[in-house]
Amino acid sequence: MREDGHPSAGPTERVRWAPVVTFVLLACGLAWLTVLPAWISGEGLRHPLIGVMLIGMMFTPTLSMVVTMLVWRAPATERLRFLGMWPLRPARRVILMLLIGLVAPIIVVTVTVAISGALGLVQLDVVGLSGYQAALAASVPAGTALPPVGILLAAQLVSIPIGAIANSVSAAGEELGWRGWLLPSLRPLGTWPALLITGAVWGLWHSPVILLGYNFNRPDLVGVALMVGGCVAWGILFGWLRLRSGSVWPAVLAHGSLNAVGGLVFLLIAAGAVPDMGIVGPLGIVSWVVLAVVAVILAVTGQFRRQPPLAPARPTVPAPTP
């Protein structure tokens, strides 16, 4: 019996380090292999196929999970349950967590941008939308008639939930590995160690593109450290959605929502301003503070103690009958 009152995965369940290490090495190795052409060519993020590489990289955690699970020899239904893919019940709880997963990243990123603007960390223009207007003008031929900028911005904001659902397809490629497999595999260590380790691995996995200047335009260890910090912070929220619901899909939708709303600061920025994404971006330092507040609220209200039991990582052997 775990401290939170729910039965553990098994009476002798513990972290199986060999599969965990295999999964981590596979995921990180395949990530490097996927973007290797960008490194070999010297073109980096200017490589014409970098978009394809980035999407392909997002599916390497799932591929690594599948390879790792081949040694489990567990029934397929138990695999799906352990990964949080099925069954989706109780339906009311899963639906509630899905809604939170959709909305929470939008709120966190919006608050991050607002705090950054209030503290003068980024220059915003939420009235004139001068930065957004400049970006629109640069994206079309000179003299092209455009609808009022307010209407275009409203359309962008309304499309965020749609983008979240669309982005969930590629986000699932990551989440089935991180929150689907790695987090529950580490849960015998305790909820917080499992959350923090999973987040750190998730951040380090991004190294091959961060070192090319992706996300923060810091192609160095500082950029990697920023990514690790951002992934640990978001990983706590995503992990809570996973463990609280018993399903991986709320975390998948939350990841898709984060990707959809991540560029919000560029819609509200003043013309000529250049945001430091390591500070004001969705994975930047200000977001860490906002997410830390969210984590404290979840912890104080006992949300991390309410976890439905997961299927065991391997089938249990029934005791022999006398």
C-alpha positions as a Markdown table, in Angstrom:
| # | Residue | x | y | z |
|---|---|---|---|---|
| 1 | Met | 0.0 | 0.0 | 0.0 |
| 2 | Arg | 1.4 | 3.4 | -1.0 |
| 3 | Glu | 1.4 | 6.4 | 1.3 |
| 4 | Asp | -1.5 | 7.9 | -0.6 |
| 5 | Gly | -3.7 | 5.0 | 0.3 |
| 6 | His | -3.8 | 3.4 | -3.2 |
| 7 | Pro | -2.4 | -0.1 | -3.8 |
| 8 | Ser | 1.0 | -0.1 | -5.4 |
| 9 | Ala | 1.7 | -1.8 | -8.7 |
| 10 | Gly | 2.7 | -4.9 | -7.0 |
| 11 | Pro | 3.9 | -6.2 | -3.6 |
| 12 | Thr | 7.6 | -6.2 | -4.7 |
| 13 | Glu | 7.4 | -3.6 | -7.5 |
| 14 | Arg | 10.5 | -1.5 | -7.8 |
| 15 | Val | 12.2 | 0.4 | -10.6 |
| 16 | Arg | 13.6 | -1.9 | -13.3 |
| 17 | Trp | 16.7 | 0.1 | -14.1 |
| 18 | Ala | 17.8 | -1.9 | -17.1 |
| 19 | Pro | 14.7 | -1.1 | -19.2 |
| 20 | Val | 14.8 | 2.5 | -17.9 |
| 21 | Val | 18.4 | 3.0 | -19.0 |
| 22 | Thr | 17.7 | 1.3 | -22.3 |
| 23 | Phe | 14.8 | 3.6 | -23.0 |
| 24 | Val | 16.7 | 6.7 | -22.1 |
| 25 | Leu | 19.7 | 5.8 | -24.2 |
| 26 | Leu | 17.5 | 4.8 | -27.2 |
| 27 | Ala | 15.4 | 8.0 | -27.0 |
| 28 | Cys | 18.4 | 10.3 | -26.8 |
| 29 | Gly | 20.4 | 8.3 | -29.4 |
| 30 | Leu | 17.6 | 8.3 | -31.9 |
| 31 | Ala | 17.0 | 12.0 | -31.3 |
| 32 | Trp | 20.6 | 12.8 | -32.3 |
| 33 | Leu | 20.4 | 10.4 | -35.2 |
| 34 | Thr | 17.2 | 12.1 | -36.5 |
| 35 | Val | 18.8 | 15.5 | -36.7 |
| 36 | Leu | 22.3 | 14.3 | -37.7 |
| 37 | Pro | 21.9 | 15.6 | -41.3 |
| 38 | Ala | 21.5 | 19.1 | -39.9 |
| 39 | Trp | 24.8 | 18.7 | -38.0 |
| 40 | Ile | 26.8 | 17.0 | -40.8 |
| 41 | Ser | 25.7 | 19.5 | -43.5 |
| 42 | Gly | 26.7 | 22.5 | -41.3 |
| 43 | Glu | 23.3 | 24.1 | -42.2 |
| 44 | Gly | 21.8 | 23.6 | -38.7 |
| 45 | Leu | 18.3 | 25.0 | -38.4 |
| 46 | Arg | 18.6 | 26.3 | -42.0 |
| 47 | His | 18.6 | 22.8 | -43.4 |
| 48 | Pro | 15.7 | 22.5 | -45.8 |
| 49 | Leu | 14.4 | 19.3 | -44.1 |
| 50 | Ile | 14.8 | 20.6 | -40.5 |
| 51 | Gly | 11.0 | 20.7 | -40.1 |
| 52 | Val | 10.7 | 17.0 | -41.0 |
| 53 | Met | 13.6 | 16.2 | -38.7 |
| 54 | Leu | 11.9 | 18.0 | -35.8 |
| 55 | Ile | 8.7 | 16.1 | -36.3 |
| 56 | Gly | 10.5 | 12.8 | -36.7 |
| 57 | Met | 12.4 | 13.5 | -33.5 |
| 58 | Met | 9.2 | 13.9 | -31.6 |
| 59 | Phe | 8.3 | 10.2 | -32.3 |
| 60 | Thr | 11.6 | 8.8 | -31.0 |
| 61 | Pro | 10.4 | 8.5 | -27.4 |
| 62 | Thr | 7.5 | 6.3 | -28.6 |
| 63 | Leu | 9.7 | 4.2 | -30.8 |
| 64 | Ser | 12.1 | 3.8 | -27.9 |
| 65 | Met | 9.2 | 2.8 | -25.6 |
| 66 | Val | 8.0 | 0.2 | -28.1 |
| 67 | Val | 11.5 | -1.4 | -28.4 |
| 68 | Thr | 11.9 | -1.4 | -24.7 |
| 69 | Met | 8.5 | -3.0 | -24.0 |
| 70 | Leu | 9.3 | -5.9 | -26.3 |
| 71 | Val | 11.2 | -7.5 | -23.4 |
| 72 | Trp | 8.2 | -7.2 | -21.0 |
| 73 | Arg | 6.2 | -10.1 | -22.4 |
| 74 | Ala | 3.1 | -8.6 | -20.9 |
| 75 | Pro | -0.4 | -9.0 | -22.4 |
| 76 | Ala | -1.3 | -6.1 | -24.8 |
| 77 | Thr | -4.1 | -5.0 | -22.6 |
| 78 | Glu | -1.8 | -4.6 | -19.6 |
| 79 | Arg | 0.6 | -2.6 | -21.7 |
| 80 | Leu | -2.1 | -0.2 | -22.8 |
| 81 | Arg | -3.2 | 0.2 | -19.2 |
| 82 | Phe | 0.3 | 0.8 | -17.9 |
| 83 | Leu | 0.9 | 3.4 | -20.6 |
| 84 | Gly | -2.4 | 5.1 | -19.7 |
| 85 | Met | -3.8 | 4.6 | -23.2 |
| 86 | Trp | -6.8 | 2.5 | -22.2 |
| 87 | Pro | -9.3 | 2.2 | -20.6 |
| 88 | Leu | -10.5 | 5.8 | -20.4 |
| 89 | Arg | -12.4 | 5.6 | -17.1 |
| 90 | Pro | -13.8 | 6.9 | -15.0 |
| 91 | Ala | -14.9 | 8.9 | -18.0 |
| 92 | Arg | -15.8 | 12.0 | -16.0 |
| 93 | Arg | -12.4 | 12.3 | -14.4 |
| 94 | Val | -10.6 | 11.8 | -17.7 |
| 95 | Ile | -12.7 | 14.4 | -19.5 |
| 96 | Leu | -12.1 | 16.9 | -16.7 |
| 97 | Met | -8.4 | 16.3 | -16.9 |
| 98 | Leu | -8.5 | 16.7 | -20.7 |
| 99 | Leu | -10.2 | 20.1 | -20.3 |
| 100 | Ile | -7.5 | 21.1 | -17.7 |
| 101 | Gly | -4.8 | 19.9 | -20.1 |
| 102 | Leu | -6.2 | 22.1 | -22.9 |
| 103 | Val | -6.7 | 25.2 | -20.8 |
| 104 | Ala | -3.9 | 25.2 | -18.3 |
| 105 | Pro | -1.0 | 25.8 | -20.7 |
| 106 | Ile | -2.9 | 28.7 | -22.3 |
| 107 | Ile | -3.4 | 30.3 | -18.9 |
| 108 | Val | 0.2 | 29.7 | -17.8 |
| 109 | Val | 1.7 | 31.1 | -21.0 |
| 110 | Thr | -0.7 | 34.1 | -20.9 |
| 111 | Val | 0.3 | 34.9 | -17.3 |
| 112 | Thr | 4.0 | 34.5 | -18.2 |
| 113 | Val | 3.7 | 37.0 | -21.0 |
| 114 | Ala | 1.7 | 39.4 | -18.8 |
| 115 | Ile | 4.2 | 39.2 | -15.9 |
| 116 | Ser | 7.1 | 39.6 | -18.3 |
| 117 | Gly | 5.6 | 42.8 | -19.8 |
| 118 | Ala | 4.7 | 44.2 | -16.3 |
| 119 | Leu | 8.3 | 43.7 | -15.1 |
| 120 | Gly | 9.7 | 45.3 | -18.3 |
| 121 | Leu | 11.4 | 42.1 | -19.4 |
| 122 | Val | 9.8 | 42.4 | -22.8 |
| 123 | Gln | 8.2 | 45.4 | -24.5 |
| 124 | Leu | 4.5 | 44.7 | -25.3 |
| 125 | Asp | 2.0 | 46.6 | -27.4 |
| 126 | Val | -1.4 | 45.0 | -26.6 |
| 127 | Val | -3.3 | 48.1 | -27.9 |
| 128 | Gly | -1.6 | 49.0 | -31.2 |
| 129 | Leu | -0.3 | 45.5 | -31.8 |
| 130 | Ser | 2.6 | 47.1 | -33.7 |
| 131 | Gly | 4.8 | 44.0 | -33.6 |
| 132 | Tyr | 2.1 | 41.8 | -35.0 |
| 133 | Gln | 1.3 | 44.4 | -37.7 |
| 134 | Ala | 4.9 | 44.5 | -38.7 |
| 135 | Ala | 5.1 | 40.7 | -38.9 |
| 136 | Leu | 2.0 | 40.6 | -41.0 |
| 137 | Ala | 3.3 | 43.3 | -43.4 |
| 138 | Ala | 6.5 | 41.4 | -43.8 |
| 139 | Ser | 4.7 | 38.2 | -44.6 |
| 140 | Val | 2.7 | 39.5 | -47.6 |
| 141 | Pro | 3.6 | 41.5 | -50.8 |
| 142 | Ala | 3.7 | 45.2 | -50.3 |
| 143 | Gly | 0.3 | 46.9 | -50.8 |
| 144 | Thr | -1.7 | 43.7 | -50.0 |
| 145 | Ala | -5.0 | 44.6 | -48.3 |
| 146 | Leu | -5.4 | 42.9 | -45.0 |
| 147 | Pro | -8.4 | 42.7 | -42.6 |
| 148 | Pro | -8.2 | 44.8 | -39.4 |
| 149 | Val | -5.4 | 43.6 | -37.2 |
| 150 | Gly | -7.7 | 43.0 | -34.3 |
| 151 | Ile | -9.8 | 40.6 | -36.3 |
| 152 | Leu | -6.7 | 38.7 | -37.4 |
| 153 | Leu | -5.4 | 38.5 | -33.8 |
| 154 | Ala | -8.8 | 37.3 | -32.6 |
| 155 | Ala | -8.7 | 34.6 | -35.2 |
| 156 | Gln | -5.2 | 33.6 | -34.1 |
| 157 | Leu | -6.3 | 33.3 | -30.5 |
| 158 | Val | -9.5 | 31.4 | -31.3 |
| 159 | Ser | -7.5 | 28.9 | -33.3 |
| 160 | Ile | -5.2 | 28.0 | -30.4 |
| 161 | Pro | -7.5 | 25.2 | -29.1 |
| 162 | Ile | -7.8 | 23.8 | -32.6 |
| 163 | Gly | -4.0 | 24.0 | -32.9 |
| 164 | Ala | -3.7 | 22.2 | -29.6 |
| 165 | Ile | -5.7 | 19.3 | -30.9 |
| 166 | Ala | -3.8 | 19.2 | -34.1 |
| 167 | Asn | -0.5 | 19.4 | -32.4 |
| 168 | Ser | -1.5 | 16.5 | -30.1 |
| 169 | Val | -0.7 | 14.1 | -32.8 |
| 170 | Ser | 3.0 | 14.8 | -32.8 |
| 171 | Ala | 2.9 | 15.5 | -29.0 |
| 172 | Ala | 1.7 | 12.0 | -28.5 |
| 173 | Gly | 5.0 | 10.8 | -30.0 |
| 174 | Glu | 6.7 | 12.3 | -27.0 |
| 175 | Glu | 4.2 | 11.8 | -24.3 |
| 176 | Leu | 3.7 | 8.1 | -24.8 |
| 177 | Gly | 7.4 | 7.8 | -24.0 |
| 178 | Trp | 7.8 | 10.4 | -21.2 |
| 179 | Arg | 4.5 | 10.4 | -19.3 |
| 180 | Gly | 3.2 | 7.1 | -20.7 |
| 181 | Trp | 6.2 | 4.9 | -20.0 |
| 182 | Leu | 9.0 | 6.6 | -18.2 |
| 183 | Leu | 7.1 | 8.4 | -15.4 |
| 184 | Pro | 5.1 | 5.3 | -14.2 |
| 185 | Ser | 8.3 | 3.2 | -14.5 |
| 186 | Leu | 10.0 | 5.6 | -12.1 |
| 187 | Arg | 7.0 | 6.0 | -9.8 |
| 188 | Pro | 8.3 | 3.4 | -7.3 |
| 189 | Leu | 10.9 | 6.0 | -6.4 |
| 190 | Gly | 8.1 | 8.3 | -5.2 |
| 191 | Thr | 6.0 | 10.8 | -7.0 |
| 192 | Trp | 8.4 | 13.8 | -6.8 |
| 193 | Pro | 11.6 | 12.0 | -7.8 |
| 194 | Ala | 9.7 | 10.4 | -10.7 |
| 195 | Leu | 8.4 | 13.8 | -11.9 |
| 196 | Leu | 11.8 | 15.5 | -11.6 |
| 197 | Ile | 13.8 | 12.8 | -13.2 |
| 198 | Thr | 11.3 | 12.4 | -16.1 |
| 199 | Gly | 11.4 | 16.2 | -16.7 |
| 200 | Ala | 15.2 | 16.3 | -16.6 |
| 201 | Val | 15.5 | 13.5 | -19.1 |
| 202 | Trp | 12.9 | 15.1 | -21.3 |
| 203 | Gly | 14.9 | 18.4 | -21.3 |
| 204 | Leu | 18.3 | 16.7 | -22.0 |
| 205 | Trp | 16.6 | 14.8 | -24.9 |
| 206 | His | 16.2 | 18.1 | -26.7 |
| 207 | Ser | 20.0 | 18.7 | -26.7 |
| 208 | Pro | 20.6 | 18.0 | -30.4 |
| 209 | Val | 18.3 | 20.8 | -31.5 |
| 210 | Ile | 19.0 | 23.2 | -28.5 |
| 211 | Leu | 22.7 | 23.1 | -29.4 |
| 212 | Leu | 21.7 | 24.2 | -32.9 |
| 213 | Gly | 20.1 | 27.3 | -31.4 |
| 214 | Tyr | 16.5 | 26.1 | -31.3 |
| 215 | Asn | 14.0 | 27.6 | -28.8 |
| 216 | Phe | 16.4 | 30.0 | -27.1 |
| 217 | Asn | 19.0 | 31.0 | -29.7 |
| 218 | Arg | 21.6 | 29.8 | -27.2 |
| 219 | Pro | 23.5 | 27.0 | -28.9 |
| 220 | Asp | 25.5 | 26.1 | -25.7 |
| 221 | Leu | 25.1 | 24.5 | -22.3 |
| 222 | Val | 23.2 | 27.5 | -21.1 |
| 223 | Gly | 20.5 | 26.7 | -23.7 |
| 224 | Val | 20.5 | 23.1 | -22.6 |
| 225 | Ala | 20.1 | 24.1 | -18.9 |
| 226 | Leu | 17.2 | 26.4 | -19.8 |
| 227 | Met | 15.5 | 23.6 | -21.6 |
| 228 | Val | 16.0 | 21.2 | -18.7 |
| 229 | Gly | 14.6 | 23.8 | -16.3 |
| 230 | Gly | 11.6 | 24.4 | -18.6 |
| 231 | Cys | 10.9 | 20.7 | -19.1 |
| 232 | Val | 11.1 | 20.0 | -15.3 |
| 233 | Ala | 8.7 | 22.8 | -14.6 |
| 234 | Trp | 6.2 | 21.8 | -17.3 |
| 235 | Gly | 6.8 | 18.1 | -16.6 |
| 236 | Ile | 5.4 | 18.5 | -13.1 |
| 237 | Leu | 2.1 | 19.8 | -14.5 |
| 238 | Phe | 2.0 | 17.2 | -17.3 |
| 239 | Gly | 2.9 | 14.5 | -14.8 |
| 240 | Trp | 0.2 | 15.5 | -12.5 |
| 241 | Leu | -2.4 | 15.3 | -15.3 |
| 242 | Arg | -1.0 | 11.8 | -16.1 |
| 243 | Leu | -1.0 | 10.4 | -12.6 |
| 244 | Arg | -4.2 | 12.1 | -11.4 |
| 245 | Ser | -6.2 | 10.9 | -14.3 |
| 246 | Gly | -4.5 | 7.5 | -14.8 |
| 247 | Ser | -4.5 | 8.4 | -18.5 |
| 248 | Val | -1.7 | 9.7 | -20.7 |
| 249 | Trp | -4.1 | 11.6 | -23.0 |
| 250 | Pro | -4.5 | 14.7 | -20.8 |
| 251 | Ala | -0.8 | 15.1 | -20.8 |
| 252 | Val | -0.8 | 14.7 | -24.6 |
| 253 | Leu | -3.4 | 17.4 | -25.0 |
| 254 | Ala | -1.5 | 19.7 | -22.6 |
| 255 | His | 1.7 | 19.2 | -24.6 |
| 256 | Gly | -0.2 | 20.0 | -27.8 |
| 257 | Ser | -1.7 | 23.1 | -26.2 |
| 258 | Leu | 1.7 | 24.3 | -25.0 |
| 259 | Asn | 3.0 | 24.0 | -28.6 |
| 260 | Ala | 0.0 | 25.9 | -29.9 |
| 261 | Val | 0.2 | 28.8 | -27.5 |
| 262 | Gly | 4.0 | 29.0 | -27.3 |
| 263 | Gly | 4.3 | 31.9 | -29.7 |
| 264 | Leu | 1.9 | 34.2 | -27.9 |
| 265 | Val | 4.5 | 36.7 | -27.0 |
| 266 | Phe | 5.2 | 37.4 | -30.7 |
| 267 | Leu | 1.5 | 38.3 | -31.2 |
| 268 | Leu | 1.6 | 41.0 | -28.4 |
| 269 | Ile | 5.2 | 42.3 | -28.7 |
| 270 | Ala | 6.0 | 45.9 | -29.7 |
| 271 | Ala | 7.5 | 46.5 | -33.1 |
| 272 | Gly | 11.3 | 46.2 | -33.0 |
| 273 | Ala | 11.4 | 44.4 | -29.7 |
| 274 | Val | 13.3 | 41.2 | -29.5 |
| 275 | Pro | 12.2 | 38.9 | -26.7 |
| 276 | Asp | 14.7 | 36.8 | -24.8 |
| 277 | Met | 12.9 | 33.5 | -24.9 |
| 278 | Gly | 15.1 | 32.1 | -22.2 |
| 279 | Ile | 13.4 | 34.5 | -19.9 |
| 280 | Val | 10.0 | 35.4 | -21.2 |
| 281 | Gly | 9.3 | 32.4 | -23.5 |
| 282 | Pro | 6.9 | 29.5 | -22.6 |
| 283 | Leu | 10.0 | 27.5 | -21.4 |
| 284 | Gly | 11.8 | 30.5 | -19.9 |
| 285 | Ile | 12.6 | 31.5 | -16.4 |
| 286 | Val | 9.4 | 33.5 | -15.8 |
| 287 | Ser | 7.3 | 30.5 | -16.7 |
| 288 | Trp | 9.3 | 28.4 | -14.2 |
| 289 | Val | 8.0 | 30.8 | -11.4 |
| 290 | Val | 4.4 | 30.6 | -12.7 |
| 291 | Leu | 4.6 | 26.8 | -12.9 |
| 292 | Ala | 6.2 | 26.6 | -9.4 |
| 293 | Val | 3.2 | 28.4 | -8.0 |
| 294 | Val | 0.9 | 25.9 | -9.8 |
| 295 | Ala | 2.9 | 23.0 | -8.4 |
| 296 | Val | 2.7 | 24.4 | -4.8 |
| 297 | Ile | -1.0 | 24.8 | -5.1 |
| 298 | Leu | -1.4 | 21.2 | -6.4 |
| 299 | Ala | 0.8 | 19.9 | -3.6 |
| 300 | Val | -0.9 | 21.9 | -0.8 |
| 301 | Thr | -4.3 | 20.8 | -2.0 |
| 302 | Gly | -3.2 | 17.1 | -1.9 |
| 303 | Gln | -3.5 | 16.6 | -5.7 |
| 304 | Phe | -0.4 | 14.5 | -5.9 |
| 305 | Arg | -1.7 | 12.1 | -3.3 |
| 306 | Arg | -4.8 | 11.3 | -5.4 |
| 307 | Gln | -3.5 | 8.8 | -7.9 |
| 308 | Pro | -5.4 | 5.9 | -9.3 |
| 309 | Pro | -3.4 | 2.6 | -9.4 |
| 310 | Leu | -1.7 | 1.7 | -12.6 |
| 311 | Ala | -1.3 | -1.7 | -14.2 |
| 312 | Pro | 1.9 | -3.4 | -13.2 |
| 313 | Ala | 4.9 | -3.0 | -15.4 |
| 314 | Arg | 5.0 | -6.8 | -15.8 |
| 315 | Pro | 2.3 | -9.4 | -15.3 |
| 316 | Thr | 1.9 | -10.6 | -11.7 |
| 317 | Val | 2.1 | -14.3 | -11.2 |
| 318 | Pro | -0.8 | -15.6 | -9.1 |
| 319 | Ala | 0.1 | -17.5 | -5.9 |
| 320 | Pro | -0.2 | -21.3 | -6.2 |
| 321 | Thr | -3.3 | -22.7 | -4.7 |
| 322 | Pro | -2.8 | -25.2 | -1.9 |
